[in-house]
Amino acid sequence: MEQYLGPDGDPAHPWVSPLPADDLSGLPPAHIVTAGCDPLRDECHAYANALRTSGVPVDERDFPGMFHGFFGFPELLDYARRAHANVAEVIVSTVRDRKNDG
C-alpha cells in the first residue's frame, strides 16, 4: 500500500477506495470496465452496485478472460480495442449538443 500511496497516504481516504465512502450520491455517471481475471473485479462490481444504490447511473462492461492490465494493449488485443471504443462512446455521449470551441 505504501508503494501505491506513498509513506503518508491514507488507505481509508475515499479517493483511494471510494467503495466504503459514506455517501456516493452526487457523483457523476460512471463507466466501469472490468476484466474476468482481475483480482479487483469483485470490488468493481460492488462499487458499481453501491453507485446504483446511491442513484448514480452506471454502465458496466466486463471482459471475461482478460487480465487486469488488458486495457493498455489495444494494439494487441481485440477486447482492449473494444474497451477503448466503449470508453470513447461514453465520453462523446457526455458532450453531445455542447459547444466545443470559440
C-alpha positions in Angstrom: 0.0 0.0 0.0 2.9 2.4 0.8 4.3 1.9 -2.7 0.9 2.9 -4.2 0.1 5.8 -1.8 3.5 6.9 -0.5 4.5 6.9 3.1 1.9 9.4 4.2 -1.0 8.0 2.1 -4.3 7.3 3.8 -5.8 4.0 2.5 -9.2 4.9 4.1 -9.5 8.1 2.0 -12.4 7.8 -0.4 -10.2 8.9 -3.3 -8.1 5.8 -2.7 -11.0 3.4 -2.2 -14.4 5.0 -2.8 -16.4 1.9 -2.1 -16.6 2.3 1.7 -17.4 6.1 1.4 -20.4 7.2 3.4 -22.2 8.9 0.6 -21.8 8.2 -3.1 -24.8 10.2 -4.3 -24.0 13.2 -6.3 -21.1 11.5 -8.1 -21.1 11.8 -11.9 -22.3 8.8 -14.1 -19.7 6.0 -14.1 -18.4 3.7 -16.8 -16.7 0.8 -15.2 -14.6 -1.7 -17.2 -13.7 -5.0 -15.6 -11.6 -8.0 -16.6 -12.6 -11.5 -15.8 -9.2 -12.4 -14.4 -8.7 -9.3 -12.3 -8.3 -9.6 -8.6 -10.2 -6.3 -8.3 -13.2 -7.5 -10.3 -15.4 -8.2 -7.3 -14.7 -4.8 -5.8 -15.5 -3.1 -9.1 -18.9 -4.8 -9.2 -19.6 -4.0 -5.6 -18.7 -0.3 -6.3 -21.0 -0.3 -9.3 -23.8 -1.7 -7.2 -23.1 0.9 -4.4 -23.2 3.7 -7.0 -26.5 2.4 -8.4 -28.0 2.2 -4.9 -27.0 5.8 -4.4 -28.8 6.8 -7.6 -25.7 7.2 -9.7 -26.1 6.0 -13.3 -23.6 3.2 -14.1 -22.6 1.5 -17.3 -20.6 -1.7 -16.7 -18.6 -3.6 -19.3 -17.0 -6.9 -18.4 -14.4 -8.6 -20.5 -14.2 -12.3 -19.4 -10.9 -14.0 -19.7 -9.0 -10.7 -19.7 -6.3 -9.7 -17.2 -6.0 -6.6 -15.0 -3.9 -4.5 -17.4 -5.6 -5.6 -20.7 -6.9 -2.1 -21.4 -3.3 -1.0 -22.0 -2.8 -3.3 -25.0 -5.2 -2.1 -27.7 -2.6 -2.8 -30.4 -2.5 -6.5 -29.4 -6.0 -7.3 -28.0 -9.4 -7.0 -29.7 -11.0 -6.8 -26.3 -8.8 -3.8 -25.4 -9.8 -2.1 -28.6 -13.5 -2.7 -27.8 -13.0 -1.4 -24.3 -11.3 1.8 -25.7 -14.2 2.2 -28.2 -16.7 1.9 -25.3 -14.9 4.5 -23.3 -14.8 6.8 -26.3 -18.5 6.4 -26.9 -19.3 7.2 -23.2 -17.1 10.4 -23.4 -18.7 11.5 -26.7 -22.2 10.9 -25.2 -21.4 13.4 -22.4 -20.5 16.2 -24.8 -23.3 16.0 -27.3 -25.1 19.2 -28.0 -22.3 21.2 -26.4 -20.3 23.9 -28.0 -16.7 22.7 -28.2 -14.8 25.8 -29.5 -14.9 29.6 -29.5 
